[in-house]
């Protein structure tokens, strides 16, 4: 019998034991153990989940509608309600793509699409720092896969030059905004590489970009002007979109193929139609949210600048790492931040490489400039006192 208790003791000894935090949510604030803290670990990037006006407007509509609170079935049986079809048509038209397909979560999408499309004549190639769900998709595919050095497109090209003649198809997978470092893939470079190889498909996960990047909030692909050039464009509704589920923009052929082969889609009860209607309600409003996007970008740049030399120089987004190093130091720093009213959580291996434990600041548009200034004042003192002021800046 496996000694689970021993493993738990070992995790605790090296500062890696995790537990589910108990907290009471009050908009952008979290109350824990009698303390009220600013939530700086949320994926509610646009602050939509905390917007009572939007929520009440939707609930007024829902009360007068016949929209069910459960689908009670998979989509292939009786769970394919009109709400799904409306959302998928809206997605396809807005992105200017042939087809869209909605899934229960980003994890479902990444662990279902890649195994469905891949076979023994397929090579999967992924950025070294892609999300765990994409890694699991690679493993579940049961086919060959390789990893290229993070955002190293010369390394990727070397792989493609060598491997594309040996396979019927090659699928290159990346995130657009990376979830732990907050840096951004060069999608135009990837598209250019893809066009050099007729049997290469490009798979881009915009989970942390949809809603917050691009003039209409359609992600980094919109920002880069390559919405039409990415074969498999994936995103989630559970972050900036303040809902649940995920989507794929693709060709009609691939959509039909996935409906017939993708196990997480075929064998899962579909999301509630009311949830899909809420997603549609919010998605229609994304183009009008530029003020929120601009404010989020401004406070993110400010935080990244303050953390130069400690992870801020890596970030190009609203995700800003504060790299501490050792697990124990990271946990203690997170505890200190919480004592000072900032709800931040430590991120440790295996989520990030050994020796790079960090506070992952995940900013939202409802954090005010004054609140950001208060955080920066504390961080600067903490940097000077604990890690040395490498920036030479003052606040």
N, C-alpha and C positions, 0 to 999 in steps of 0.2 A: 504494500500500500504506500502511495506517495505521501511523504511527510509535509503536508501543507503548512502545519504550524511552524516548522523549521524554516520554510521559505518565507513565511510572513515575518518571522523574527529577523531574518537576514535583510529583508526589505527595510524593516524598521531601523536596523543597525546602520545602514548606509544612507538613511534619509530618503528612501524611495517609497515608503508605505503610503498609500493613498486611502482616503475615505470620502464618503459623500458629504459635502458641507451642508449643514442645516442653516437656512437663511430665510428671512422674510423680505420679499421684494416690495418696494414702494417707489415705483417709477424707476428713475435712474439711481435710486438709493437702495442699499441693502442693509438690513438690520440683523445683527448677529451678536448674541450674548449681551444684549442691551446696548450695543454700540451701532450708531448710524454711520454708514460709509458710502462714499461715492463709488459706484460700480465702474471699474476700469478693466473688467475682464469679460465684458458682454460682446456678443456678436450682433447685437441690435444696432448696427452701424448707423442707420439713419434716424434712430430713435422712434421708429414707427410703432413698436410694440408698446411704448409708453404714451402714445398719442390718444388721449381719451376722446377727443373730438372725432377722429377717424373711426375709432372703435364703436362709439355710440351711433354714428351715422350708419355703419354696417349693421349693427344689431337692430336698428329700427327697420332696415330693409329685411333682415332675416326673420323678424317676428311676423312680417306680413307675407312672407314667401312660403312655399311648400318645400323648401330645400331641406333634405334629410340630414340628420346628425350622424348617420352611419351609412356606409355603402353596403354593408352586410354581405359582401361578395367580392371576388376578384373581378377585374374589368372584363375578363373573357367570359364570365358567366352573366351575372345580372348587375354588376357594379359599375358599368360604363354609363354613368349619368350624363345628361346634357351639359352639366357644368364642366366636365372634363373636356368635352368637344369644343366648348366655347373658349376655354383657356388655351387649348392647344392651337386652335385657329388664330387666336389673338397673338400668341407667341410667334408663330410662323410668319404672320403678316408683319409684325413689328420688327422682327429681325431680318425680314426679307428672305426667308428660307422656304424650301419646299414643304417641310414638315417639322412637327414637334411631337415629342412624347413625354408624358409626365410620369414620375415615379414617386414612391413613398418617401424617399430620403436620398441625400447625396451618397450615403454609404451604399444603399441599394443600387443606385445608378452605377457607381464605379466598380462594384463587385459583380454587377450583372452584365453590363454592356461589353466589357472586354472579353470575358469568357464566352459570351454568345458569338462574338464576331471572329474570335481566333480559332484556328485549328493547327494541325501539325505543319501546315505550309505557311504559317504566320509567325513573324518575329515581333515581339513587343519590346519597345525601347522607351524607357522612362527616365526623366530627370531624377537624379540621386535624392532630391528632397521632396518628392511628391508625397501627398498625404497617405496615411496608412490604408485608407480605403482603396486607393489606386494600387498600392502594393499588394493588398489582398486580392484585388482583381487580377493582377499578374499571376499570383500563385494559384488562384482558382482556375485560371485558364488552362493549366496543365500543358502549356506549350512553352517554347523557348522565350526567354526574355533577357534583356541586358539593361544596364543603367549607365547613363552618361553623367559625367561630372556636372555639378549644379551650374546651370546656365552657361555651360561651356559648349558653344555651338561648333567649335572646331573639333572637339572630341566627338560630338554627335555626328558631324559630317564624316569623320574617319570611320565610324561604325557603319554609316549608311553606304559609303563607298565599298566597304568590304562585304557587307551582309545582304544588301538588296538583290544582287544577282542570284542569291541562294534561296530566296523565298518568294512565294507567290504574292504575298503582301507583307508590308511592315507598318505597324501602327506606332507612331511617336506620341507619347503622353506627357503632359506637363500641366502644372497649375499656371494661372496667369499671375495672381498675387499669392505668394507662398505663405502658408498659415503660421509658420513659426518665426521666420526672419522678416516678413513683410516686404521682401524685395519682389521685383516684377520681371516676368519673362519677356524677352524680346520677340513678340509674336510676329512682327514683320520679317525678322530674320528666319524664324521657323517656317513661315509660309514660303519664303524664297527657297529655303532648303527643300521643302516638300515638292515644290514645282520642278525641281531638278530630277526627281525620281518618280516615274509614273505609277509605281506600285506602293507609294507611301501615302498613308492616311494620317492626318494630324488630329489628335484628341486633346482638347484644352478644357480644363476644369476652372470655371470662373466663380467658384463658390464664394470667394472673399472679394470679388470685384463687382458682381451684379448689384445694381442699385447705386453704387458709390463712384463708379468710373464711367466716363463717356458723357456726352452732352445730354443724352436721354436716360442715362443710368444703365446702359446695356452692357457695361463691362469694358475691360481693357481692349477687347477685340473691336468694339465701336471706337474707342479712343484711337486705336491704331489704323482704323479704316479697313479692317480685314474680316468683317463679319461674314462675307460670302466665301472666304478662302479656307475656312477651318471646317474640315469634314465632319467632325464630331464635337459640337460645342455644348458643354455641360455646365449647369449652374444649379444653385440651390435656392429655395424659398425660405429657409429657416434662419437666415442671418439678416442681412439688410432688409429683406422682404418681410420680416416679422411674421412668417407663416410656417408652413411645413411642406416638405416634399422637394422634388428636384425636377429638372427638365433636360431634354436633349434636343438640339436643333440639328437636323440631318436631312438626307435625301428621303423621298417617299419610299424608295426601295429598302433602305436600311431600316426605316421605321417599321415597315411590314415584316421584315425579317426578324427584328427584335420581338415583335408581338408574338411571333411563332416560336422563338427559341430562348428568350431571356427568362431564366427560371425565377428570379426575384419578382419579376412582373407577373408571370403566369400564376405563381403559387402564393401570392400575397393578397389579402383582403385590401381593396383599394381604400385610399384616404376618403374621409367623409366628404360628401358633396359640399357641405357647408364650409369646410376648410378650403376646398378648391375655389369656392365663390369668394371667400375672403382674399385669397391669393389674387384672383382676377381683379377684385376691387382695388387692391393696392397697386398691382402692376400697371393699371390704367393711369395711375397718378404719378408714376415715376418721372416722366418728363418734366413735371412741374416742381421737382424737388432740388433744383440747382442750388438754391440758397443753402440748404442743408449740406449738400455735397461740398460746396465751397468752404463752408465753416469747418467741416470735418477735415478737409485738406489743410486748412490753415493751422488748426491746433495740432495736427499730426506733424507738420513740418517743424513747429515750435518745439515739440517734445523730442523729435529726432535730433534737432540741432543741439539741445541740451545734453543729449546722451552720446555725443560724438566721442568715439574712443571706447565706448562701453556697449556698442550695439546699434546706436542711433545712426551711424554711418551706413549701416546695411539697409535700413528701411527706405522704401519708396512709396509708403502707403500709410493707412490708418493703423496698421499693426506695427508696433515699435518694440523691439526686444531690448531689455536691459540685462545684458549678459553678466552674471555674477561668477560662474565657474563651478565651485564645489556645491554639492547638493545641500549640505548643512547650512552654508552661508546664504544660499538662495532662500531656503525655508525661513531662516531668521530675518532676512531682509523683507520678505513678504509679510511676516508677522509685524515687523516694525511699521511698515507702510499701513497695515490695517489699524494698528494702534493710533496712527496719526490721521485716520479717517479716510484712507484710500483702500478700497477693496481690490486687492491684487493677489494673484495666485502664482505659486512657483511652478515652472515647467521643467521637468527633470528627465533624464534617460529612462526608458528608451525612446521617449517622444522626441528628444533632441540628442545630439551626440554627447558622449561622455566628456565631462569637463566644460560643458557650455550651458549648464543649468541657468535658467533665466527667469526674470519677471517678464511676462508677455503682456505689455499694455495693448489692450484692444479698445480703441477709442470709438465713441459714438457722437453723433451730431448734437445730442442734447447736453454734452459737457460744455459749460460756458468758458469764455476766455478767462474770467476771474478764477474759476475752479482749476483751470490748467495752470495759471500763474502760481496758485497755492501749491500744486503738485510739484512744479518746477523748483520752487523755493526749497521745498523739503528734499527733493532729489539732489539738488546742488550741494546742500549741506552734507547729505549722506555720501555723495561722491568724494568730497574733500576729506571727510572724516575717515571713511572706510577704504576707499579705493584710490584716492589721490586725484587731484584735479588735472586731468590731461588736456582739457580743452582751453584752459586759460580764460574762460568766460565767466561773467558774473550775471546775476539776475537781479 
